[in-house]
């Protein structure tokens, strides 16, 4: 076989390929909007607490509940962060008692991002006053399963500052108070 002829044939094919190619460019844009979603879920049931005493002469015991989880999806601008605040919004905490909440840090394997830091000392909820329970949240998602997210523990107890002087019940054998705790995911100033 004539190697010169084979070389010329290969050279001709490579020139033919390169001259037949056409390159086309197109511009497109992608948008990643800043957004914040928050959802409260309870498992296994809604948050419910009852103050009790073990018997005659016993102090009223503290009631706790850890059924509530906050789920978050957040995309923030570079250098920005968000926080979760909590407040009682529709009623007043019964006189002579305190309602406290503390959030655990979000640390589940099926999640990603910057979850911020829970205020591990917790807060005492106040009517119509937003207080930070998680701060420094960046872009993240906390998961959608029943127990994903920030697990909140509520504590309801007598207010030792008033002891029992202000603690009272309703007519008959007592009464139930329904409170709404509002959680807000907002940008840090």
LUMROTOR-399080 format. One record per residue (C-alpha): residue number from 1; residue in one letter; x, y, z. Coordinates in Angstrom, 1 decimal. Each point is the difference from the previous one (the first is absolute). Layout:
@seq:NUM, type:A, px:X, py:Y, pz:Z
...
This chain:
@seq:1, type:X, px:0.0, py:0.0, pz:0.0
@seq:2, type:X, px:1.2, py:3.5, pz:-0.8
@seq:3, type:X, px:0.4, py:1.8, pz:3.3
@seq:4, type:X, px:0.2, py:3.4, pz:-1.7
@seq:5, type:X, px:-3.5, py:-0.6, pz:-1.5
@seq:6, type:X, px:-1.3, py:-1.1, pz:3.4
@seq:7, type:X, px:1.4, py:3.1, pz:1.7
@seq:8, type:X, px:-1.5, py:2.3, pz:-2.7
@seq:9, type:X, px:-3.4, py:-1.8, pz:0.4
@seq:10, type:X, px:0.0, py:0.5, pz:3.8
@seq:11, type:X, px:1.1, py:3.6, pz:-0.3
@seq:12, type:X, px:-2.8, py:0.6, pz:-2.5
@seq:13, type:X, px:-2.6, py:-1.6, pz:2.3
@seq:14, type:X, px:1.2, py:2.1, pz:3.0
@seq:15, type:X, px:-0.2, py:3.2, pz:-2.1
@seq:16, type:X, px:-3.4, py:-1.0, pz:-1.2
@seq:17, type:X, px:-1.3, py:-0.5, pz:3.5
@seq:18, type:X, px:1.4, py:3.2, pz:1.4
@seq:19, type:X, px:-1.5, py:2.1, pz:-2.9
@seq:20, type:X, px:-3.4, py:-1.7, pz:0.3
@seq:21, type:X, px:-0.4, py:0.8, pz:3.7
@seq:22, type:X, px:-2.2, py:2.9, pz:1.0
@seq:23, type:X, px:0.1, py:1.5, pz:3.5
@seq:24, type:X, px:-3.1, py:1.7, pz:1.4
@seq:25, type:X, px:-0.2, py:1.9, pz:3.2
@seq:26, type:X, px:-3.1, py:0.9, pz:1.9
@seq:27, type:X, px:-0.3, py:2.1, pz:3.2
@seq:28, type:X, px:-2.2, py:-1.1, pz:2.8
@seq:29, type:X, px:-0.5, py:0.9, pz:3.6
@seq:30, type:X, px:-0.8, py:-1.8, pz:3.2
@seq:31, type:X, px:-1.8, py:1.5, pz:2.9
@seq:32, type:X, px:0.4, py:-1.1, pz:3.6
@seq:33, type:X, px:-2.5, py:2.1, pz:2.0
@seq:34, type:X, px:0.5, py:0.7, pz:3.7
@seq:35, type:X, px:-2.8, py:-1.7, pz:1.8
@seq:36, type:X, px:-1.0, py:-1.2, pz:3.5
@seq:37, type:X, px:-2.5, py:-2.7, pz:0.9
@seq:38, type:X, px:-0.9, py:-1.2, pz:3.5
@seq:39, type:X, px:-2.4, py:-2.6, pz:1.2
@seq:40, type:X, px:-0.9, py:-1.3, pz:3.5
@seq:41, type:X, px:-0.9, py:-3.7, pz:0.4
@seq:42, type:X, px:-0.8, py:-2.0, pz:3.1
@seq:43, type:X, px:0.7, py:-3.6, pz:0.7
@seq:44, type:X, px:-1.8, py:-2.0, pz:1.2
@seq:45, type:X, px:-2.6, py:2.5, pz:1.0
@seq:46, type:X, px:-0.5, py:3.7, pz:0.6
@seq:47, type:X, px:1.7, py:1.8, pz:2.8
@seq:48, type:X, px:-2.0, py:-0.4, pz:3.2
@seq:49, type:X, px:1.2, py:0.4, pz:3.6
@seq:50, type:X, px:-1.7, py:-0.3, pz:3.3
@seq:51, type:X, px:1.3, py:1.3, pz:3.4
@seq:52, type:X, px:-0.2, py:-2.7, pz:2.6
@seq:53, type:X, px:1.0, py:-0.8, pz:3.6
@seq:54, type:X, px:0.9, py:-3.4, pz:1.4
@seq:55, type:X, px:-2.1, py:0.4, pz:3.1
@seq:56, type:X, px:-0.9, py:2.1, pz:3.1
@seq:57, type:X, px:2.8, py:2.4, pz:0.9
@seq:58, type:X, px:1.9, py:-0.5, pz:-3.3
@seq:59, type:X, px:1.2, py:2.8, pz:-2.2
@seq:60, type:X, px:-1.7, py:0.3, pz:-3.4
@seq:61, type:X, px:2.2, py:-1.8, pz:-2.5
@seq:62, type:X, px:1.4, py:1.4, pz:-3.2
@seq:63, type:X, px:-1.6, py:-1.3, pz:-3.2
@seq:64, type:X, px:2.1, py:-0.6, pz:-3.1
@seq:65, type:X, px:-0.8, py:-0.9, pz:-3.6
@seq:66, type:X, px:2.5, py:-0.7, pz:-2.9
@seq:67, type:X, px:-2.5, py:-0.9, pz:-2.8
@seq:68, type:X, px:0.6, py:3.1, pz:-2.2
@seq:69, type:X, px:2.5, py:0.1, pz:-2.9
@seq:70, type:X, px:0.7, py:3.1, pz:-2.2
@seq:71, type:X, px:0.9, py:-0.8, pz:-3.6
@seq:72, type:X, px:1.9, py:2.7, pz:-2.0
@seq:73, type:X, px:1.0, py:0.5, pz:-3.6
@seq:74, type:X, px:2.1, py:3.1, pz:-0.5
@seq:75, type:X, px:2.0, py:1.6, pz:-2.7
@seq:76, type:X, px:1.8, py:3.2, pz:1.0
@seq:77, type:X, px:2.0, py:2.7, pz:-1.8
@seq:78, type:X, px:3.8, py:-0.3, pz:0.5
@seq:79, type:X, px:1.1, py:1.3, pz:3.4
@seq:80, type:X, px:-3.6, py:0.0, pz:1.4
@seq:81, type:X, px:-1.7, py:-2.2, pz:2.5
@seq:82, type:X, px:-3.4, py:-0.6, pz:1.5
@seq:83, type:X, px:-1.5, py:-0.7, pz:3.4
@seq:84, type:X, px:-3.1, py:-1.7, pz:1.5
@seq:85, type:X, px:-1.9, py:1.9, pz:2.6
@seq:86, type:X, px:-2.9, py:-1.1, pz:2.3
@seq:87, type:X, px:-2.8, py:1.8, pz:1.8
@seq:88, type:X, px:-3.4, py:-0.7, pz:1.5
@seq:89, type:X, px:-2.4, py:1.7, pz:-2.4
@seq:90, type:X, px:-3.6, py:-0.6, pz:0.9
@seq:91, type:X, px:-0.4, py:-0.3, pz:3.7
@seq:92, type:X, px:1.7, py:0.7, pz:3.3
@seq:93, type:X, px:2.0, py:-2.6, pz:1.9
@seq:94, type:X, px:-1.9, py:-0.7, pz:3.2
@seq:95, type:X, px:1.0, py:2.3, pz:2.9
@seq:96, type:X, px:2.4, py:-1.6, pz:2.4
@seq:97, type:X, px:1.6, py:-2.3, pz:-2.7
@seq:98, type:X, px:2.8, py:0.1, pz:-2.5
@seq:99, type:X, px:0.1, py:-1.6, pz:-3.4
@seq:100, type:X, px:3.6, py:-0.6, pz:-1.3
@seq:101, type:X, px:1.3, py:-1.5, pz:-3.2
@seq:102, type:X, px:3.5, py:-1.2, pz:-1.0
@seq:103, type:X, px:1.0, py:-1.2, pz:-3.4
@seq:104, type:X, px:2.5, py:-2.8, pz:-0.7
@seq:105, type:X, px:2.5, py:0.6, pz:-2.8
@seq:106, type:X, px:-1.0, py:-1.6, pz:-3.3
@seq:107, type:X, px:2.3, py:-3.0, pz:-0.7
@seq:108, type:X, px:-1.6, py:-2.6, pz:-2.1
@seq:109, type:X, px:1.8, py:-2.1, pz:-2.7
@seq:110, type:X, px:-2.4, py:0.7, pz:-2.8
@seq:111, type:X, px:0.5, py:3.8, pz:0.1
@seq:112, type:X, px:2.6, py:2.5, pz:-1.3
@seq:113, type:X, px:1.0, py:3.6, pz:0.5
@seq:114, type:X, px:0.6, py:2.6, pz:2.7
@seq:115, type:X, px:-2.6, py:-0.6, pz:2.7
@seq:116, type:X, px:1.1, py:2.8, pz:2.3
@seq:117, type:X, px:0.1, py:-0.4, pz:3.8
@seq:118, type:X, px:-2.8, py:-0.7, pz:2.4
@seq:119, type:X, px:-0.2, py:2.2, pz:3.1
@seq:120, type:X, px:0.7, py:-3.0, pz:2.3
@seq:121, type:X, px:-0.9, py:1.9, pz:3.1
@seq:122, type:X, px:-3.6, py:0.4, pz:-1.3
@seq:123, type:X, px:-2.4, py:2.9, pz:0.4
@seq:124, type:X, px:-3.0, py:0.8, pz:2.1
@seq:125, type:X, px:-2.9, py:0.7, pz:-2.4
@seq:126, type:X, px:-1.7, py:3.4, pz:0.2
@seq:127, type:X, px:-3.2, py:1.1, pz:-1.7
@seq:128, type:X, px:0.7, py:1.9, pz:-3.2
@seq:129, type:X, px:3.8, py:0.2, pz:0.6
@seq:130, type:X, px:2.1, py:-1.8, pz:-2.6
@seq:131, type:X, px:3.1, py:-1.7, pz:1.5
@seq:132, type:X, px:2.8, py:-1.8, pz:-1.8
@seq:133, type:X, px:0.1, py:-3.7, pz:0.5
@seq:134, type:X, px:2.3, py:-0.9, pz:-3.0
@seq:135, type:X, px:2.5, py:2.6, pz:-1.5
@seq:136, type:X, px:2.4, py:0.1, pz:-2.9
@seq:137, type:X, px:-1.9, py:-2.3, pz:-2.5
@seq:138, type:X, px:1.5, py:0.0, pz:-3.4
@seq:139, type:X, px:-1.0, py:-1.9, pz:-3.1
@seq:140, type:X, px:-1.2, py:-3.4, pz:1.1
@seq:141, type:X, px:-2.8, py:-2.6, pz:0.2
@seq:142, type:X, px:-0.9, py:-1.9, pz:3.1
@seq:143, type:X, px:-1.8, py:-3.0, pz:-1.4
@seq:144, type:X, px:-3.7, py:-0.8, pz:-0.3
@seq:145, type:X, px:-0.4, py:-3.2, pz:2.1
@seq:146, type:X, px:-2.1, py:0.1, pz:3.1
@seq:147, type:X, px:2.9, py:0.6, pz:2.4
@seq:148, type:X, px:2.3, py:2.0, pz:-2.3
@seq:149, type:X, px:0.8, py:3.6, pz:0.8
@seq:150, type:X, px:0.5, py:2.0, pz:3.2
@seq:151, type:X, px:-1.6, py:-2.0, pz:2.9
@seq:152, type:X, px:-1.6, py:2.4, pz:2.5
@seq:153, type:X, px:-0.6, py:-0.7, pz:3.7
@seq:154, type:X, px:-2.6, py:1.9, pz:1.8
@seq:155, type:X, px:-0.1, py:0.4, pz:3.8
@seq:156, type:X, px:-3.0, py:1.3, pz:1.9
@seq:157, type:X, px:0.6, py:0.7, pz:3.7
@seq:158, type:X, px:-1.1, py:2.1, pz:2.9
@seq:159, type:X, px:1.7, py:3.4, pz:0.1
@seq:160, type:X, px:2.2, py:-0.1, pz:3.1
@seq:161, type:X, px:0.0, py:3.8, pz:0.1
@seq:162, type:X, px:-3.7, py:-0.1, pz:0.9
@seq:163, type:X, px:0.0, py:-3.5, pz:1.6
@seq:164, type:X, px:-3.6, py:-0.9, pz:0.4
@seq:165, type:X, px:-1.4, py:3.4, pz:0.8
@seq:166, type:X, px:-1.0, py:0.7, pz:-3.6
@seq:167, type:X, px:-0.7, py:-3.6, pz:-1.1
@seq:168, type:X, px:-3.7, py:-0.6, pz:-0.5
@seq:169, type:X, px:-2.3, py:-2.3, pz:-1.9
@seq:170, type:X, px:-3.3, py:0.5, pz:-1.7
@seq:171, type:X, px:-3.5, py:-0.8, pz:1.4
@seq:172, type:X, px:-0.7, py:-3.6, pz:0.9
@seq:173, type:X, px:2.9, py:-2.5, pz:-0.3
@seq:174, type:X, px:2.2, py:2.2, pz:-2.1
@seq:175, type:X, px:0.2, py:1.3, pz:-3.6
@seq:176, type:X, px:2.0, py:-0.5, pz:-3.2
@seq:177, type:X, px:1.7, py:2.8, pz:-1.6
@seq:178, type:X, px:0.9, py:-0.1, pz:-3.7
@seq:179, type:X, px:3.1, py:2.0, pz:-1.0
@seq:180, type:X, px:1.4, py:0.6, pz:-3.4
@seq:181, type:X, px:3.7, py:0.2, pz:-0.2
@seq:182, type:X, px:1.1, py:1.7, pz:-3.3
@seq:183, type:X, px:3.4, py:-0.8, pz:-1.5
@seq:184, type:X, px:1.4, py:2.3, pz:-2.6
@seq:185, type:X, px:3.0, py:-0.5, pz:-2.3
@seq:186, type:X, px:1.4, py:3.4, pz:-1.0
@seq:187, type:X, px:3.1, py:1.7, pz:-1.2
@seq:188, type:X, px:2.5, py:1.2, pz:2.6
@seq:189, type:X, px:0.4, py:3.8, pz:-0.1
